[in-house]
Amino acid sequence: MTTWIVGGILVILVAAIIWKMIRDNKAGKGGCGGDCLHCRSNCGH
């Protein structure tokens, strides 16, 4: 029973992290932090 509770908590935690990352990315806070002049990755611009 304890394994199910801990597993459920982990699933909820991972889902919350992924949801926050998606929200931040849509708000322009992902990747290079909105500073595409100094971004070393592809910002999509």
PDB file of N, CA, C, O and CB in Angstrom:
ATOM      1  N   MET A   1       0.825  -1.197   0.000  1.00  0.00           N
ATOM      2  CA  MET A   1       0.000   0.000   0.000  1.00  0.00           C
ATOM      3  C   MET A   1       0.868   1.259   0.000  1.00  0.00           C
ATOM      4  O   MET A   1       0.574   2.228  -0.700  1.00  0.00           O
ATOM      5  CB  MET A   1      -0.938  -0.001   1.211  1.00  0.00           C
ATOM      6  N   THR A   2       1.935   1.231   0.789  1.00  0.00           N
ATOM      7  CA  THR A   2       2.829   2.393   0.847  1.00  0.00           C
ATOM      8  C   THR A   2       3.482   2.655  -0.507  1.00  0.00           C
ATOM      9  O   THR A   2       3.695   3.808  -0.884  1.00  0.00           O
ATOM     10  CB  THR A   2       3.910   2.182   1.918  1.00  0.00           C
ATOM     11  N   THR A   3       3.798   1.590  -1.236  1.00  0.00           N
ATOM     12  CA  THR A   3       4.415   1.747  -2.546  1.00  0.00           C
ATOM     13  C   THR A   3       3.492   2.508  -3.487  1.00  0.00           C
ATOM     14  O   THR A   3       3.955   3.350  -4.256  1.00  0.00           O
ATOM     15  CB  THR A   3       4.769   0.381  -3.140  1.00  0.00           C
ATOM     16  N   TRP A   4       2.196   2.227  -3.437  1.00  0.00           N
ATOM     17  CA  TRP A   4       1.233   2.920  -4.282  1.00  0.00           C
ATOM     18  C   TRP A   4       1.134   4.392  -3.918  1.00  0.00           C
ATOM     19  O   TRP A   4       1.007   5.243  -4.799  1.00  0.00           O
ATOM     20  CB  TRP A   4      -0.132   2.265  -4.172  1.00  0.00           C
ATOM     21  N   ILE A   5       1.189   4.697  -2.638  1.00  0.00           N
ATOM     22  CA  ILE A   5       1.100   6.093  -2.196  1.00  0.00           C
ATOM     23  C   ILE A   5       2.328   6.870  -2.657  1.00  0.00           C
ATOM     24  O   ILE A   5       2.202   7.965  -3.206  1.00  0.00           O
ATOM     25  CB  ILE A   5       0.960   6.173  -0.656  1.00  0.00           C
ATOM     26  N   VAL A   6       3.504   6.316  -2.438  1.00  0.00           N
ATOM     27  CA  VAL A   6       4.746   6.983  -2.850  1.00  0.00           C
ATOM     28  C   VAL A   6       4.792   7.121  -4.367  1.00  0.00           C
ATOM     29  O   VAL A   6       5.190   8.166  -4.880  1.00  0.00           O
ATOM     30  CB  VAL A   6       5.983   6.201  -2.345  1.00  0.00           C
ATOM     31  N   GLY A   7       4.390   6.081  -5.088  1.00  0.00           N
ATOM     32  CA  GLY A   7       4.359   6.140  -6.549  1.00  0.00           C
ATOM     33  C   GLY A   7       3.399   7.206  -7.046  1.00  0.00           C
ATOM     34  O   GLY A   7       3.703   7.929  -7.994  1.00  0.00           O
ATOM     35  N   GLY A   8       2.236   7.306  -6.407  1.00  0.00           N
ATOM     36  CA  GLY A   8       1.269   8.329  -6.790  1.00  0.00           C
ATOM     37  C   GLY A   8       1.796   9.735  -6.560  1.00  0.00           C
ATOM     38  O   GLY A   8       1.591  10.627  -7.383  1.00  0.00           O
ATOM     39  N   ILE A   9       2.473   9.928  -5.443  1.00  0.00           N
ATOM     40  CA  ILE A   9       3.063  11.236  -5.150  1.00  0.00           C
ATOM     41  C   ILE A   9       4.130  11.585  -6.175  1.00  0.00           C
ATOM     42  O   ILE A   9       4.214  12.730  -6.621  1.00  0.00           O
ATOM     43  CB  ILE A   9       3.662  11.256  -3.736  1.00  0.00           C
ATOM     44  N   LEU A  10       4.947  10.604  -6.552  1.00  0.00           N
ATOM     45  CA  LEU A  10       5.990  10.852  -7.558  1.00  0.00           C
ATOM     46  C   LEU A  10       5.386  11.198  -8.915  1.00  0.00           C
ATOM     47  O   LEU A  10       5.881  12.087  -9.609  1.00  0.00           O
ATOM     48  CB  LEU A  10       6.902   9.627  -7.694  1.00  0.00           C
ATOM     49  N   VAL A  11       4.322  10.502  -9.292  1.00  0.00           N
ATOM     50  CA  VAL A  11       3.666  10.794 -10.575  1.00  0.00           C
ATOM     51  C   VAL A  11       3.103  12.211 -10.569  1.00  0.00           C
ATOM     52  O   VAL A  11       3.247  12.941 -11.550  1.00  0.00           O
ATOM     53  CB  VAL A  11       2.537   9.771 -10.859  1.00  0.00           C
ATOM     54  N   ILE A  12       2.469  12.599  -9.480  1.00  0.00           N
ATOM     55  CA  ILE A  12       1.916  13.955  -9.372  1.00  0.00           C
ATOM     56  C   ILE A  12       3.034  14.990  -9.428  1.00  0.00           C
ATOM     57  O   ILE A  12       2.885  16.020 -10.086  1.00  0.00           O
ATOM     58  CB  ILE A  12       1.107  14.113  -8.064  1.00  0.00           C
ATOM     59  N   LEU A  13       4.140  14.737  -8.756  1.00  0.00           N
ATOM     60  CA  LEU A  13       5.264  15.669  -8.745  1.00  0.00           C
ATOM     61  C   LEU A  13       5.864  15.837 -10.141  1.00  0.00           C
ATOM     62  O   LEU A  13       6.122  16.961 -10.574  1.00  0.00           O
ATOM     63  CB  LEU A  13       6.337  15.189  -7.770  1.00  0.00           C
ATOM     64  N   VAL A  14       6.083  14.740 -10.836  1.00  0.00           N
ATOM     65  CA  VAL A  14       6.651  14.807 -12.184  1.00  0.00           C
ATOM     66  C   VAL A  14       5.688  15.527 -13.131  1.00  0.00           C
ATOM     67  O   VAL A  14       6.122  16.332 -13.956  1.00  0.00           O
ATOM     68  CB  VAL A  14       6.965  13.387 -12.714  1.00  0.00           C
ATOM     69  N   ALA A  15       4.388  15.245 -13.021  1.00  0.00           N
ATOM     70  CA  ALA A  15       3.408  15.908 -13.874  1.00  0.00           C
ATOM     71  C   ALA A  15       3.391  17.412 -13.606  1.00  0.00           C
ATOM     72  O   ALA A  15       3.270  18.199 -14.544  1.00  0.00           O
ATOM     73  CB  ALA A  15       2.010  15.311 -13.652  1.00  0.00           C
ATOM     74  N   ALA A  16       3.509  17.821 -12.350  1.00  0.00           N
ATOM     75  CA  ALA A  16       3.524  19.242 -12.010  1.00  0.00           C
ATOM     76  C   ALA A  16       4.763  19.933 -12.584  1.00  0.00           C
ATOM     77  O   ALA A  16       4.677  21.062 -13.065  1.00  0.00           O
ATOM     78  CB  ALA A  16       3.474  19.425 -10.487  1.00  0.00           C
ATOM     79  N   ILE A  17       5.899  19.265 -12.534  1.00  0.00           N
ATOM     80  CA  ILE A  17       7.137  19.842 -13.083  1.00  0.00           C
ATOM     81  C   ILE A  17       7.016  20.017 -14.596  1.00  0.00           C
ATOM     82  O   ILE A  17       7.372  21.064 -15.136  1.00  0.00           O
ATOM     83  CB  ILE A  17       8.359  18.944 -12.744  1.00  0.00           C
ATOM     84  N   ILE A  18       6.513  18.992 -15.270  1.00  0.00           N
ATOM     85  CA  ILE A  18       6.356  19.072 -16.724  1.00  0.00           C
ATOM     86  C   ILE A  18       5.355  20.161 -17.093  1.00  0.00           C
ATOM     87  O   ILE A  18       5.583  20.909 -18.043  1.00  0.00           O
ATOM     88  CB  ILE A  18       5.904  17.714 -17.299  1.00  0.00           C
ATOM     89  N   TRP A  19       4.240  20.261 -16.350  1.00  0.00           N
ATOM     90  CA  TRP A  19       3.227  21.283 -16.605  1.00  0.00           C
ATOM     91  C   TRP A  19       3.822  22.683 -16.448  1.00  0.00           C
ATOM     92  O   TRP A  19       3.547  23.567 -17.259  1.00  0.00           O
ATOM     93  CB  TRP A  19       2.028  21.104 -15.653  1.00  0.00           C
ATOM     94  N   LYS A  20       4.642  22.888 -15.402  1.00  0.00           N
ATOM     95  CA  LYS A  20       5.273  24.187 -15.177  1.00  0.00           C
ATOM     96  C   LYS A  20       6.260  24.513 -16.295  1.00  0.00           C
ATOM     97  O   LYS A  20       6.336  25.658 -16.741  1.00  0.00           O
ATOM     98  CB  LYS A  20       5.986  24.207 -13.816  1.00  0.00           C
ATOM     99  N   MET A  21       7.015  23.516 -16.750  1.00  0.00           N
ATOM    100  CA  MET A  21       7.962  23.752 -17.836  1.00  0.00           C
ATOM    101  C   MET A  21       7.234  24.155 -19.116  1.00  0.00           C
ATOM    102  O   MET A  21       7.694  25.041 -19.836  1.00  0.00           O
ATOM    103  CB  MET A  21       8.814  22.502 -18.083  1.00  0.00           C
ATOM    104  N   ILE A  22       6.108  23.514 -19.403  1.00  0.00           N
ATOM    105  CA  ILE A  22       5.337  23.855 -20.599  1.00  0.00           C
ATOM    106  C   ILE A  22       4.774  25.265 -20.482  1.00  0.00           C
ATOM    107  O   ILE A  22       4.828  26.034 -21.441  1.00  0.00           O
ATOM    108  CB  ILE A  22       4.196  22.842 -20.820  1.00  0.00           C
ATOM    109  N   ARG A  23       4.235  25.611 -19.316  1.00  0.00           N
ATOM    110  CA  ARG A  23       3.699  26.967 -19.105  1.00  0.00           C
ATOM    111  C   ARG A  23       4.788  28.017 -19.248  1.00  0.00           C
ATOM    112  O   ARG A  23       4.573  29.049 -19.884  1.00  0.00           O
ATOM    113  CB  ARG A  23       3.049  27.080 -17.719  1.00  0.00           C
ATOM    114  N   ASP A  24       5.967  27.764 -18.659  1.00  0.00           N
ATOM    115  CA  ASP A  24       7.075  28.717 -18.764  1.00  0.00           C
ATOM    116  C   ASP A  24       7.524  28.873 -20.208  1.00  0.00           C
ATOM    117  O   ASP A  24       7.837  29.978 -20.652  1.00  0.00           O
ATOM    118  CB  ASP A  24       8.253  28.270 -17.893  1.00  0.00           C
ATOM    119  N   ASN A  25       7.557  27.768 -20.938  1.00  0.00           N
ATOM    120  CA  ASN A  25       7.983  27.823 -22.330  1.00  0.00           C
ATOM    121  C   ASN A  25       6.999  28.643 -23.159  1.00  0.00           C
ATOM    122  O   ASN A  25       7.419  29.438 -24.000  1.00  0.00           O
ATOM    123  CB  ASN A  25       8.120  26.407 -22.909  1.00  0.00           C
ATOM    124  N   LYS A  26       5.707  28.464 -22.940  1.00  0.00           N
ATOM    125  CA  LYS A  26       4.696  29.231 -23.676  1.00  0.00           C
ATOM    126  C   LYS A  26       4.744  30.703 -23.309  1.00  0.00           C
ATOM    127  O   LYS A  26       4.394  31.553 -24.128  1.00  0.00           O
ATOM    128  CB  LYS A  26       3.300  28.674 -23.404  1.00  0.00           C
ATOM    129  N   ALA A  27       5.174  31.022 -22.086  1.00  0.00           N
ATOM    130  CA  ALA A  27       5.260  32.413 -21.645  1.00  0.00           C
ATOM    131  C   ALA A  27       6.580  33.056 -22.063  1.00  0.00           C
ATOM    132  O   ALA A  27       6.813  34.227 -21.762  1.00  0.00           O
ATOM    133  CB  ALA A  27       5.100  32.496 -20.131  1.00  0.00           C
ATOM    134  N   GLY A  28       7.443  32.315 -22.748  1.00  0.00           N
ATOM    135  CA  GLY A  28       8.714  32.857 -23.215  1.00  0.00           C
ATOM    136  C   GLY A  28       9.808  32.820 -22.181  1.00  0.00           C
ATOM    137  O   GLY A  28      10.825  33.495 -22.340  1.00  0.00           O
ATOM    138  N   LYS A  29       9.630  32.050 -21.123  1.00  0.00           N
ATOM    139  CA  LYS A  29      10.640  31.979 -20.077  1.00  0.00           C
ATOM    140  C   LYS A  29      11.554  30.773 -20.235  1.00  0.00           C
ATOM    141  O   LYS A  29      12.481  30.597 -19.444  1.00  0.00           O
ATOM    142  CB  LYS A  29       9.980  31.940 -18.726  1.00  0.00           C
ATOM    143  N   GLY A  30      11.315  29.956 -21.223  1.00  0.00           N
ATOM    144  CA  GLY A  30      12.101  28.737 -21.396  1.00  0.00           C
ATOM    145  C   GLY A  30      13.334  28.961 -22.233  1.00  0.00           C
ATOM    146  O   GLY A  30      13.509  30.023 -22.831  1.00  0.00           O
ATOM    147  N   GLY A  31      14.181  27.968 -22.274  1.00  0.00           N
ATOM    148  CA  GLY A  31      15.372  28.005 -23.114  1.00  0.00           C
ATOM    149  C   GLY A  31      16.390  29.011 -22.657  1.00  0.00           C
ATOM    150  O   GLY A  31      17.096  28.786 -21.674  1.00  0.00           O
ATOM    151  N   CYS A  32      16.476  30.134 -23.367  1.00  0.00           N
ATOM    152  CA  CYS A  32      17.510  31.130 -23.096  1.00  0.00           C
ATOM    153  C   CYS A  32      17.016  32.234 -22.165  1.00  0.00           C
ATOM    154  O   CYS A  32      17.713  33.231 -21.977  1.00  0.00           O
ATOM    155  CB  CYS A  32      17.999  31.738 -24.398  1.00  0.00           C
ATOM    156  N   GLY A  33      15.856  32.081 -21.592  1.00  0.00           N
ATOM    157  CA  GLY A  33      15.347  33.084 -20.666  1.00  0.00           C
ATOM    158  C   GLY A  33      14.847  34.346 -21.342  1.00  0.00           C
ATOM    159  O   GLY A  33      14.724  35.392 -20.704  1.00  0.00           O
ATOM    160  N   GLY A  34      14.560  34.250 -22.627  1.00  0.00           N
ATOM    161  CA  GLY A  34      14.034  35.400 -23.347  1.00  0.00           C
ATOM    162  C   GLY A  34      15.116  36.324 -23.897  1.00  0.00           C
ATOM    163  O   GLY A  34      14.801  37.303 -24.574  1.00  0.00           O
ATOM    164  N   ASP A  35      16.380  36.031 -23.619  1.00  0.00           N
ATOM    165  CA  ASP A  35      17.489  36.858 -24.099  1.00  0.00           C
ATOM    166  C   ASP A  35      18.137  36.157 -25.279  1.00  0.00           C
ATOM    167  O   ASP A  35      19.173  35.509 -25.132  1.00  0.00           O
ATOM    168  CB  ASP A  35      18.533  37.126 -22.969  1.00  0.00           C
ATOM    169  N   CYS A  36      17.527  36.288 -26.451  1.00  0.00           N
ATOM    170  CA  CYS A  36      17.986  35.545 -27.614  1.00  0.00           C
ATOM    171  C   CYS A  36      19.282  36.086 -28.211  1.00  0.00           C
ATOM    172  O   CYS A  36      19.905  35.409 -29.029  1.00  0.00           O
ATOM    173  CB  CYS A  36      16.922  35.549 -28.658  1.00  0.00           C
ATOM    174  N   LEU A  37      19.695  37.270 -27.828  1.00  0.00           N
ATOM    175  CA  LEU A  37      20.983  37.788 -28.323  1.00  0.00           C
ATOM    176  C   LEU A  37      22.152  36.989 -27.750  1.00  0.00           C
ATOM    177  O   LEU A  37      23.166  36.792 -28.419  1.00  0.00           O
ATOM    178  CB  LEU A  37      21.140  39.280 -27.962  1.00  0.00           C
ATOM    179  N   HIS A  38      22.001  36.535 -26.511  1.00  0.00           N
ATOM    180  CA  HIS A  38      23.081  35.808 -25.856  1.00  0.00           C
ATOM    181  C   HIS A  38      22.771  34.327 -25.711  1.00  0.00           C
ATOM    182  O   HIS A  38      23.404  33.625 -24.923  1.00  0.00           O
ATOM    183  CB  HIS A  38      23.357  36.405 -24.499  1.00  0.00           C
ATOM    184  N   CYS A  39      21.802  33.861 -26.469  1.00  0.00           N
ATOM    185  CA  CYS A  39      21.385  32.461 -26.401  1.00  0.00           C
ATOM    186  C   CYS A  39      22.321  31.612 -27.241  1.00  0.00           C
ATOM    187  O   CYS A  39      22.601  31.942 -28.393  1.00  0.00           O
ATOM    188  CB  CYS A  39      19.923  32.292 -26.879  1.00  0.00           C
ATOM    189  N   ARG A  40      22.800  30.533 -26.673  1.00  0.00           N
ATOM    190  CA  ARG A  40      23.695  29.643 -27.420  1.00  0.00           C
ATOM    191  C   ARG A  40      22.935  28.500 -28.073  1.00  0.00           C
ATOM    192  O   ARG A  40      23.520  27.720 -28.824  1.00  0.00           O
ATOM    193  CB  ARG A  40      24.774  29.084 -26.500  1.00  0.00           C
ATOM    194  N   SER A  41      21.652  28.389 -27.801  1.00  0.00           N
ATOM    195  CA  SER A  41      20.854  27.356 -28.453  1.00  0.00           C
ATOM    196  C   SER A  41      19.952  28.010 -29.484  1.00  0.00           C
ATOM    197  O   SER A  41      19.946  29.232 -29.635  1.00  0.00           O
ATOM    198  CB  SER A  41      20.018  26.552 -27.418  1.00  0.00           C
ATOM    199  N   ASN A  42      19.191  27.188 -30.191  1.00  0.00           N
ATOM    200  CA  ASN A  42      18.315  27.713 -31.224  1.00  0.00           C
ATOM    201  C   ASN A  42      17.033  28.217 -30.573  1.00  0.00           C
ATOM    202  O   ASN A  42      16.247  27.421 -30.058  1.00  0.00           O
ATOM    203  CB  ASN A  42      18.009  26.636 -32.297  1.00  0.00           C
ATOM    204  N   CYS A  43      16.815  29.510 -30.591  1.00  0.00           N
ATOM    205  CA  CYS A  43      15.629  30.110 -29.991  1.00  0.00           C
ATOM    206  C   CYS A  43      14.435  30.068 -30.918  1.00  0.00           C
ATOM    207  O   CYS A  43      13.327  30.402 -30.498  1.00  0.00           O
ATOM    208  CB  CYS A  43      15.912  31.533 -29.595  1.00  0.00           C
ATOM    209  N   GLY A  44      14.618  29.677 -32.146  1.00  0.00           N
ATOM    210  CA  GLY A  44      13.514  29.646 -33.088  1.00  0.00           C
ATOM    211  C   GLY A  44      13.315  30.951 -33.815  1.00  0.00           C
ATOM    212  O   GLY A  44      12.270  31.151 -34.433  1.00  0.00           O
ATOM    213  N   HIS A  45      14.276  31.843 -33.764  1.00  0.00           N
ATOM    214  CA  HIS A  45      14.179  33.142 -34.454  1.00  0.00           C
ATOM    215  C   HIS A  45      15.111  33.148 -35.641  1.00  0.00           C
ATOM    216  O   HIS A  45      15.187  34.144 -36.361  1.00  0.00           O
ATOM    217  CB  HIS A  45      14.516  34.318 -33.498  1.00  0.00           C
TER     218      HIS A  45
END
